[in-house]
C-alpha cells in the first residue's frame, strides 16, 4: 500500500501527496525545512513548478524532521497501517516531529 503525506496549515489549506511524488527535502534556514513535491495542477502546470511545503521548526530541527519523515514513509507499524502520515496539521496541532511548530502550503511555486 502506498503511503500519503498529509498537511493542513493554519489557513485551513489542506494538501495530501502520495510518497512517490516527493522530490526532496531541503533546509531553508536553521528554523525552516522545505519539502518539494511534483505539482498537483496537471496540464496547467509547467515542468519547472513544484508544490512546496515549508515546515517551521525549532532551531536545528531540520535533521530530526528529515529522519522522522524517512522513518515514517518506510515504517510498517500499526500507526501507519491506513497509509496516512500526518506530517503537519496546524488546526489539530499534530506534527510528525515535536520540533515542528507550523506549516505553509504553496502550490505550483
C-alpha positions as a Markdown table, in Angstrom:
| # | Residue | x | y | z |
|---|---|---|---|---|
| 1 | Unk | 0.0 | 0.0 | 0.0 |
| 2 | Unk | 1.3 | 3.4 | -0.9 |
| 3 | Unk | 1.5 | 6.0 | 1.8 |
| 4 | Unk | 0.3 | 9.5 | 1.7 |
| 5 | Unk | 1.7 | 12.6 | 3.4 |
| 6 | Unk | -0.9 | 15.0 | 4.9 |
| 7 | Unk | -0.5 | 18.7 | 5.6 |
| 8 | Unk | -3.0 | 21.3 | 7.0 |
| 9 | Unk | -1.9 | 24.8 | 7.6 |
| 10 | Unk | -3.4 | 27.5 | 9.9 |
| 11 | Unk | -5.5 | 28.9 | 7.0 |
| 12 | Unk | -7.1 | 25.5 | 6.7 |
| 13 | Unk | -5.5 | 24.8 | 3.4 |
| 14 | Unk | -5.0 | 21.1 | 3.1 |
| 15 | Unk | -2.7 | 19.0 | 0.9 |
| 16 | Unk | -2.0 | 15.3 | 0.6 |
| 17 | Unk | 0.6 | 13.7 | -1.6 |
| 18 | Unk | 1.5 | 10.1 | -2.4 |
| 19 | Unk | 5.0 | 9.4 | -1.3 |
| 20 | Unk | 6.1 | 8.7 | -4.8 |
| 21 | Unk | 5.6 | 12.4 | -5.7 |
| 22 | Unk | 8.2 | 13.6 | -3.1 |
| 23 | Unk | 11.0 | 15.2 | -4.9 |
| 24 | Unk | 13.2 | 16.2 | -2.0 |
| 25 | Unk | 13.7 | 17.8 | 1.4 |
| 26 | Unk | 16.0 | 20.8 | 1.9 |
| 27 | Unk | 17.0 | 23.0 | 4.8 |
| 28 | Unk | 16.0 | 26.6 | 4.0 |
| 29 | Unk | 17.3 | 28.0 | 7.3 |
| 30 | Unk | 18.0 | 26.9 | 10.9 |
| 31 | Unk | 14.2 | 27.1 | 11.5 |
| 32 | Unk | 12.6 | 26.2 | 8.2 |
| 33 | Unk | 12.6 | 23.0 | 6.1 |
| 34 | Unk | 11.2 | 22.8 | 2.6 |
| 35 | Unk | 9.5 | 19.6 | 1.2 |
| 36 | Unk | 9.1 | 19.7 | -2.6 |
| 37 | Unk | 6.6 | 17.6 | -4.4 |
| 38 | Unk | 5.7 | 17.2 | -8.1 |
| 39 | Unk | 2.9 | 19.7 | -8.7 |
| 40 | Unk | -0.7 | 18.7 | -8.5 |
| 41 | Unk | -2.0 | 21.1 | -11.2 |
| 42 | Unk | -1.6 | 18.6 | -14.0 |
| 43 | Unk | -1.7 | 20.1 | -17.6 |
| 44 | Unk | -1.9 | 23.7 | -16.2 |
| 45 | Unk | 1.4 | 23.4 | -14.5 |
| 46 | Unk | 4.8 | 23.9 | -16.1 |
| 47 | Unk | 7.7 | 21.5 | -15.6 |
| 48 | Unk | 9.7 | 23.9 | -13.5 |
| 49 | Unk | 6.9 | 24.4 | -11.0 |
| 50 | Unk | 6.7 | 22.4 | -7.8 |
| 51 | Unk | 4.4 | 22.2 | -4.8 |
| 52 | Unk | 6.3 | 23.4 | -1.8 |
| 53 | Unk | 5.6 | 22.7 | 1.8 |
| 54 | Unk | 7.5 | 24.8 | 4.3 |
| 55 | Unk | 7.8 | 23.5 | 7.9 |
| 56 | Unk | 8.7 | 26.0 | 10.6 |
| 57 | Unk | 10.5 | 24.4 | 13.5 |
| 58 | Unk | 12.8 | 24.9 | 16.4 |
| 59 | Unk | 16.5 | 25.8 | 15.7 |
| 60 | Unk | 18.3 | 22.8 | 14.3 |
| 61 | Unk | 15.2 | 20.7 | 13.8 |
| 62 | Unk | 15.7 | 20.0 | 10.1 |
| 63 | Unk | 17.8 | 16.8 | 10.8 |
| 64 | Unk | 15.2 | 15.5 | 13.2 |
| 65 | Unk | 12.4 | 16.2 | 10.7 |
| 66 | Unk | 14.2 | 14.6 | 7.8 |
| 67 | Unk | 14.9 | 11.5 | 9.9 |
| 68 | Unk | 11.3 | 11.3 | 11.1 |
| 69 | Unk | 10.0 | 11.6 | 7.6 |
| 70 | Unk | 12.2 | 8.9 | 6.3 |
| 71 | Unk | 11.2 | 6.6 | 9.1 |
| 72 | Unk | 7.5 | 7.3 | 8.7 |
| 73 | Unk | 7.4 | 6.6 | 4.9 |
| 74 | Unk | 9.3 | 3.3 | 5.5 |
| 75 | Unk | 7.5 | 2.2 | 8.7 |
| 76 | Unk | 5.3 | -0.8 | 8.7 |
| 77 | Unk | 3.9 | -0.4 | 12.3 |
| 78 | Unk | 0.2 | -0.1 | 13.2 |
| 79 | Unk | 0.3 | 3.7 | 13.4 |
| 80 | Unk | 0.7 | 3.8 | 9.6 |
| 81 | Unk | -1.5 | 0.8 | 8.6 |
| 82 | Unk | -4.0 | 3.1 | 7.0 |
| 83 | Unk | -1.4 | 4.6 | 4.7 |
| 84 | Unk | -1.8 | 8.2 | 6.1 |
| 85 | Unk | 1.2 | 10.0 | 7.6 |
| 86 | Unk | 0.3 | 13.3 | 9.2 |
| 87 | Unk | 3.4 | 15.5 | 8.8 |
| 88 | Unk | 1.9 | 18.8 | 10.0 |
| 89 | Unk | -1.6 | 19.8 | 11.0 |
| 90 | Unk | -1.8 | 23.3 | 12.4 |
| 91 | Unk | -5.5 | 23.0 | 13.0 |
| 92 | Unk | -5.3 | 19.9 | 15.2 |
| 93 | Unk | -1.8 | 20.6 | 16.5 |
| 94 | Unk | -0.5 | 17.3 | 15.3 |
| 95 | Unk | 3.1 | 17.1 | 14.0 |
| 96 | Unk | 5.3 | 14.2 | 12.8 |
| 97 | Unk | 8.2 | 15.6 | 15.0 |
| 98 | Unk | 7.9 | 17.7 | 18.1 |
| 99 | Unk | 10.2 | 20.4 | 16.7 |
| 100 | Unk | 7.6 | 21.4 | 14.0 |
| 101 | Unk | 5.6 | 24.5 | 15.0 |
| 102 | Unk | 3.8 | 25.4 | 11.8 |
| 103 | Unk | 3.3 | 24.5 | 8.1 |
| 104 | Unk | 2.8 | 26.6 | 5.0 |
| 105 | Unk | 1.4 | 25.2 | 1.7 |
| 106 | Unk | 2.5 | 26.8 | -1.6 |
| 107 | Unk | 1.1 | 25.1 | -4.7 |
| 108 | Unk | 2.8 | 25.4 | -8.1 |
| 109 | Unk | 5.7 | 27.6 | -6.9 |
